[in-house]
Amino acid sequence: MGVRLAKEPQPAAAGEAGTGRAPLGAAADSGPQAASVPTPIAAAMRTRRVLVVVGAGGVGKTTLSAALGLAASTAGKRALVLTVDPARRLANALGLQAFDQHTQVIPCEALRAAGIDAQVGVEVAMLDIQSTFDRVVTRHVNNAAAARAIMDNPFYRTASTALAGSQEYMAIERLAEVVASGDHDLIVLDTPPSAHALDFLEAPQRLIDLFENRAFRALLRPFAGQGTTSGMFARGSLVMRGVGRFTSADSFHDLLGFFGALSGGFDSWVARGREVLALLRSEGTAFLVVSGTDDASRDEAQYLLDRLRQDGLAVEAWLVNRVATAHVGVLGEAEALADHIGTALQAQTPAQAVEGAASHATAGDAGVAPAVDVDRRAERLARAALAMARIADRDRTLLAALRQRRARDLPLIAVSRREVEPADLGELGQLAAELATTAALSPLEVHR
């Protein structure tokens, strides 16, 4: 299968007259109307309340989430970007010193000063697992003494920060808090890497299953709400001495004490878990799956897509990030240029090279390299252009195959590769414009 692009001349962008190049920030798919066609993401911002960004680690989810928030601001949407583990570099790009658990506002004036046609400001916040867990415990436990017993329990600090699934569940809890506040038109949730994405999706149901388990409740009934153990589970009892042969009796005691104190709020936890599941499955929530062009992240994305759909969750689009954007027509031009320069270089005799070097030296122009060196640098440049054109051709072929074989019924959006990740609001704004106004893949003509 091959991929062919339309050959019609492309209109030059402002400042690039006659080059035929797309303007900075244009998406992978050039074409006369591509820059003006809204993407499914733009439609999602109008119809959805929550966009959940999922994918493998290192594919740019956090940067894309921030760009989505900026795109929402240009549509007049009050957006909050809630991120789990942002890089300091991204905070600086947004004009912030660092992320923290408190909501920080990037004012509309700052966005406009960066060239972004914002109608409102953007809010950003980082998920703080510990503080979220503390609020959740206080909300679900029916009295202050029980809440204090839970928080003072040694097991609690482990459960609230390091227990498998705790980060993912608290991310959903924080999302539910924000949605309930009604302060935002759109919430963009940047999730942990997909190694934990299933924990993110399964955490509410796991909690419901545990807290509704009759045997588990029966085990905790003797000391429900007390946070202490007695009888057969008292410290030094025969049972606890037996437990001590296999694990730390003190740790097991702390575990039982923790759940004992928590058990008074089990029904409230279960009800909240059901609310969270309902939120994830509601019409107001959609998922965006993100991958790179590499096999590993694409396979992760496909697996996530299958699981999301299996669980009845709406997927809005698949974003393939960092796609090489050179026009496939450049391939032949770069190859011809490289061959031409290489042939010319080979035709130059040593005597001609020496004569050229001598003429530069005689002229006293020490800052100009000999002609042969100029030719060699030009050849290296042409070869580099050729390599990039081949990468772009590979990426386009990959995207076309992905659309046909893996995501026929799902919008597939190619996000342009950049030399470096966005370093300021202006560059993030260019990415935001691409996400909202580029129709990916539509100019491609796929044929066998």
Steps between C-alpha positions, in 0.01 A plus 500: 500500500627849425399848608471781250439865571330744270754686287313826455705809597450597862416861592795669670460604863558854611872568510576193286395620156605270224631225726189282494565418865223479759506761778660414833266284702317354199414135533640205316241512226551791268231603258318811389229481768665292774579789734138618511324170566408435866613173653282264704677648803347840427158335488573316825575827676150617411317185607709342778560609857799272567783388270723225643840468332652149513801330345847361554765694689714743301258564213425860600166462682566781747607749233198410287273538803633850561448586133142373521439741787631788290285393205195504726581856606483616138149353482394691810500191723610525863745211507694327775799280413549248779833320467660219699876538449587812299855598409633828630579592140130494414417718800754754376353483150165594652662793679495332843784434743368152576179301528341438837174363637339843503330619186711758317355735241667603176313825430344579168730802463811281519360266236419786264844651553641168376295522181219268613150622416370409845154598620560390860793390714612142567535329838753227577557282805708199596345202673618473861423145607544552873278805536233345276504180706466706820195680363346173384544338842351801678201496265424129531565440871211598724689661790819691566642244745478221242659723237788579734544131583531425129747778429715411802517137394850409363341305216309806383808685380600200293148446366458864404826539311651166400219244489434370149213690343490779760632764260256396231198493731587838650529644148141395435389629840660837428329502162164433666562786746576743219198396296273533804625855564353620169777759463623383158354437158770245414737288709799339332641215710856391424533144628798287610679295231304210356692251714257624767213600272306184576537578871350838420202339331459209742567673833137603571362154430774333706413721796129422462569126481717509813274713716187305401663163567305329780795302632713813517230688689449208737872491576498866597168503685642442855697825488312701238558872539744458792832489322621247760492122514396270780426134567665258262669787314636679807875550515665189650199275437545147370375602155736796481795287611414260217481787255841611621653183364421611143503879511536789741229468765522873566441582133204262487364655820531849349324379186203364694487813711498715189209318337323474833496875537407539134216248504247746637513681169495200268150575369601857424814380318295258292246768408782734399663226293178454307476875441854504363427209266185676383706814431753307288218341300289811463443680170695794636824301525723378218849354475784604273755225430854624432793316342821572316596353164701217657365146517498474879288809571265419210445151638431648845254742346319223314476295820362800690253573224372143507463504880328837508244386248458167675415690818245715319707821516487756219820559300502829311819464297843340471782757495824385339758745634832617352427408140761614246333755274724543194298477179555165333583683177818630664635146489584504130625859506736437794631182343568675169674789677719268706599297195575814300726647767671167558568460128636853478725438798639181346568682172717757675868406466748542786666778302170685472441461872845634582455786255165589658648495849794711385275760342314543829827534688641748247189712536569510871148381582584277795133474596400318180559126480664348193258417220540129551393534866199705397402228256539231764287691747236550233506130429457416872211745516333342200549151644343616829203644309469171317499307829227724644293462184526124530389515864201712395416251227524215751274681746238568235500140387469392865207734562316384192544136598394577856185668379407212274587208725468620858276802530259502210215638707711736715632847410878479469680830554864550406683756717810651339847424626685803632872557539453539876205484735310831536698736720257791542136595471535600136630157397233326708246723328619378160453141616154589633402647163616186324296277730185702445514594133682235298321217322756223529545245225219630281730607210658156484415284201559137585525251219630149446 
